[in-house]
């Protein structure tokens, strides 16, 4: 006879003994099995292993050699089926759940994947106010199914490219509806599979505006949920990934939100990875950013573009690409003192990097001709009171640039008189 945990005050707490977690004694939602063969709620056993640092089985107290956990899909299906049979009246979205189950059951085999995926998307959108529907979707293996469809475009020799690509787009739009966090490790492992990432990068390059936005959003979710793993997989992306991101930033047809998201994703990806910066430079990021800068009137967008240029100029290849472009110094100089204090500080850092590592006659002449030197002198006067922190660091860089290259600039006819006085050259002529 089946043994049950009972709670007279709450009928929903009546459940079979083997459905409970041996640690919390609560009904399991995500059961996993450890090496002793005992199943636990994932969060509880992870806490036992990683927070309490135990290497034993809580139920049997046996010592264990491995902390490996295997999802117990059979037990989870049994629990879900039992809940369905016992507590349908507790689930306001039962009709949505039934439709969800029907669509997922036929999605693999149907030749009409696009229409089925659109229905699936509609079900999830309708369930926006009911987390149970999306949780059911995740528990039913929905994410794994979508990932398989998304990967179709690179897994087969495709004689019907448009049909398959449309299905992949629709699958991505559905996936965008599904919330996940750092706790959803199985989902993150699926999404960060190389073929899945490659497929989403293709969507970013060739998809509709909506699909491209969803791809960027998915990448951002992954980076937020597991930044360490994202850094690793981002480094393995080819240069096409960075080209696609830059094209999204510069595409006039994309909405401002998508463009801003692409800028944010680029910043997050490049911040801690030199390898990714080198790939971005190889993808032509410096040239595209320089050309975007003059037409960027929005303060936040302008600061983000300049921040990206600065990060890329912190590597040798990025600096070379900057000075080879021809308009880099002009574009950065124009934004200094015209956008914000943050943009000006970033501009000073860019000029410092370029003029320190590449003090060629061409670079120094462009700084003088395009007004960078005059802007630096203005900053020196504004910051004459000194100061600490960022302000002090920026002023120090200004002083070092002027003193380092003043002797070269004095040979030019447009050499500023204020700089001559500051350097103590008086009326000395060339």
N, C-alpha and C positions, 0 to 999 in steps of 0.2 A: 504494500500500500504506500502511496506517495506521502512523504512527510512534508508538512508545511510550517513555515513561520507565520504566526497569526498575531494580529493586533486588532482586538475587537473595536477599538476606536477608529480604525482606518482600514477599511476593507481592501484598499489598494496595496496594503502592506502584506497581504496573504500571498505567499509564494513558496514554491518548493525549495527544500534545503539546498539542493545542488545549484540553485540559481543565485545563491547569496555569496558574497565575498567573505572568505574566512577571516579577513582582517577587520572589516567594518561591519560585517553581518548585514549589509545592505544589498539590495538587488543589483546585480552587475549590469552595466551598460556597455562596457568595452572589455570583455573577458580575455585574458591572455594566460597561456600555460607556461610554467617554468620547467626546468629540467627534471624535477621530481614528479611531474605529471599532474600537479595541482593547479587549478585555475584561480586567478585573482582578478579583481578590478585593476586595470592598468595603472591608474594614478596611485592606488594604494601600494602596490608592490614596487613601483618605481620609487616612492617615498621611502619604503622599507630598505631598498638597496642603496639609494643614492643620498638620501638625507640622513637616515639612521646608520648608514654604512654597515648593514648586516649582510652576511653571506650565508644565510641559512634559509630554509623553507619555513615560513611562519607557522604553517599548519602541522608539519611533522618534525620541525627543528633539525632536519637533516642538513649537514653541511653541503654546499653546492660549489662546483668549480667554475660554472659559467653563469653570467647574469642574463643570458639570452632569453627573450620572451617571444612566444609564438602566438599570434592572434588565434583565438578559439572561435572560428567562424560558425562551426556547427552549434556550439553552445549559445552563441549570440542569436542565431536563427531560431533556436528552440525558445529562448527567452522572449524574442519578439513575437513569435507565433502564439506563445502562451498569453502574453499581454494583449494581443489582438483578440484572442478568444474570451478573455476575462474582463477587459476594460475598454471595450469599444466606446462606451458612453463617456469615458474620460477624454476621448480624442475628438475635438471638434472638427478636425480636418480629415476625418475618416474617408470621405469621398475623394479628397485630394490624394490621400495615401493609396487608395485603391487604384486611382488613375495612374499614379506614379508607378505602382507595382506592375500595372499592365504595360505601360510604355517601356519600362526597363526590361521586362520579360521578352519583348519582341524586337528591341532596338538592334540587337546584334544581327538578326536574321532578315529584317525587313529591307527590301530594295528602296524603300521610300524614307531614307534616313533623315533627309532635310525636314520633311513635314513632321516626322515623329519628334525630332529635336525641337522644332518650334512649339509643338504641343508641350513638350517637357519644360521648355523655358517658361511657357505660360503658366504651368502648374506651380513652378517655383516662384514666379513673380506674384501669383495669386496668394501664395503662402508667405509673403513677406512679413505679415504680422503673426505668423505662427511658426516658431522655430522647429516644431516637431516634424514638419514636412521636409525641411532641409536636413534635419538630423536623420530622418528615415532614408533620405536619398543617400547620404554618406554611408550609413550602416548597410545599405543594400548593395554596396559596391558600385554606386553610380559614378563616382570620380574615376575609378579604374576603367569603367566602360567608356567614359568620355575621352580619357587619355588615349585609349586604343584607337578611337576614331580620329583624334587629332593627329596621331602618328601615321595614319594611313597614307598621307601624301608622300612620305619618304620611305615607306616600307614596301611599296609595290611598284612595278612598272605600270604606270597608269595610262590606260588607253582612253579613259573618260575623265580627264583632268578636272574639267569644270564642275562636274557633279561631285567628285570627291572633295575638291577644294571647298565647295559650298557647304558640304557636310562638316568639314573641319572647322569652317568659320562658325557655323551654328553651334557646334560642340563647344567652341571657345566661349561663345556668348552665354551658353548655359553654365559653363564652369565658372564664369565671372559672378554668377548669382550665388555661388556656394561659399559661405564663410569658412575660414580655417585659421588656425593659430599655431603657435609653437607646440601646443599639446597634440596636434594632429600629425604625428610623425609619419604615419603610413601614407597620408595624403601628400606630405612634403616629399617623401621618397619617390612617389609616383610622378609628381610634377617636375622634380629635378632630375629625372632620367634624361640622359643626353638626347635621345630621339625626341622626347617631348619638348625639351627646350629648343631643339633645332626647328621643330615644326612651328612652335610659337614665334620663333624669330622669322620664319618664312611668312607667317601671318602679318607680322610687323612690317615686313617689306612689301608684300603684295596684296594684303587684305583690304577690305573696305575701311572707311574711316572708323566705323564702330568697332570692327574687329581689331584694328590697330590700337585703339584706345583700350580695349579689353586686354590685349596682350601686354601693354605697358602696365596696366593696373595689376595683372597677375604677377608680373615680374616684381613690382613693388611689394605686393603682399608676401611673396617668397622672401624678398630681402628683409622685410620687417620681421617675419616669423622665424627666420633662421639666417641671420646676417653672416655667420661664419661660413656656413655651407654655401650661401649665395656668392660670397667672395670667391670661393674655390671654383664654383661652376662658371661664374662670370669670366674668370681668367681663361677658361677653356673655350669660350666663344670665339668664333672667327671674326675677322674684321667686318664681315657683312652685318653682324649684329649691331656694331657701333655705327656703321653707315646708315642702317635703318632707323636707329634712334635719332641721328642727326637729320635725316630726311623728314622725320616726324616733327622735329623742332622747327624746321624751316618751311614746312609745307603750309602755304596760305589757306588750303582747303580744310586743314585740321582745326578743330575747335581750340580755343585758348586753354581749356582745361587739359586737353591731351598734350598740347605743346609744353605746358608747364610741368605736367607729370613726366614727360620725357626728359626735360631738363633736370628734374629732381632725381630721376632714376640714374641718369648719367653721373650726377654729383655723388650719389650714394655708391655707385659702382667704382668710380675712379678714386674716391677719397683714400682708400687704404690699400690700393693695389697698383704697384708700379707696372706690372705686366699688362694690366688692363689699359693703363695710360698709353703705353707704347702701341697697343693695338688701335686705340682711338686715334692717335696721331697718324698711324699708317692708314687709317680709314679716311683721313682728310678732315678730322674734326677741327683742327686749328684754322684751316682756311674757311670752313663753313661758319665757324663762330665769329671770326673777324668780319666776314661779310654780313653777318646778322647784326653785329653790334651797332653800326651807324643808324639802322632803321628801328632800333629798339628804344621806344619812348617810355615804356612802362618801367618804373623804377626797379621793381622786384626782378623782372625779366632781365634787365640790363645788369643788375648785380650778379645774377646767377650765371650769365654768359661770361662776365669778366672773371668770376670765381673759377669757372671751368678753364678759361684761358690761362689763368695763373697756375692752376694745378698741372696743366700740360706743360707749361714753361718751366716747371720744376724738374723736368727731365731733359736731357741734352737734345733728343730728337724733337721735342716740342719747341724748344728755343730756336732750333735751326729752321723748323717749319714757320715759325712766327716771323723771323727776320727775312726769310726768303719770299714771304707773301708780298711785301712791299707797302701794304696799307695798315699793317698791324700797329705800328707806333702812332700813326695818324689817328686811327680809330680809338685807341686807348687814351691818347692825349686829349682828344675832344671830349670824352666823357668825364675826365677829371675835373672837379669843382663845378660840374654841371648837372650831376645826378643826385648824389648823396655822399655823406662822409664815408660810408662803407665802400662805395664804388671808387672814391678817390684813394683810399688806403690800398685797395686791391690794385689800382692802376700804378701806384708808386712801387708796389712789390713787383709787378710785371716789369716795369722799366728798370728796376734795380737788378733783377735776374738777367735781363737781356743785355744791359750795358756792362754788367760785371763779367759775364762769361763771353760776350762777343763785342768788345769795344772797338769795332771796326770803324773806319772813317765814314762808311755809308750809314751805319747805325747812329753814330753820334751826330752826323749832319741832319738826318731825319728828325732826331730829337729836337734839334735847334730849329729847323725849318717848320716843323709841324706844331710848334708851340709847347712842347713838353718841358723845355728848359724854363720858359716863362711861367708855366704852371708850377714848377718846382720852386721857383723863386717866390711866387705868391704864397705857396704853402709855408715856406720858410718864414715869411713875414707874419702870416696868420698864426703860426705856432711859435712865435718868438718868445712867448712866456714859458716855454718848456712844458713839462708834464710827464706823467708816467704812463705805464701800460701801453695800449695800442698807439695812442697819440705820440708818446715818446719814441716808440719804435719807428713809426712812420717818419717822424722828423729826423731821427738819426739816419735813416736811409736817404732822405732828401739831402742832408748835409754831405753824406759820403759820396753820393752821386756827383754833386756839384764840385766837391774838392777833387774827386778822382779824375774828372774829365774837363775841368775848367781850363786847363792848359791847352787842350785841343780846341775847345770852342772859341777861345779868344782869337784864333786865326781866321775866323769867319767874319765877314762884314756885318752880319746881323747879330753879333755878340752883344748881349744886353749890358747896358751900362751898370745896372744895379748889381749884376753878377761880378763885373769887374771890380766894383767897390768892395763887395763882400769878400772877394778873394784877395783883396789888398793889392790889386794891380795898379790902382790909381789911374794916371793918364798914360801909363806905359803902353806903347804901341807895338804891333806885331813886327 
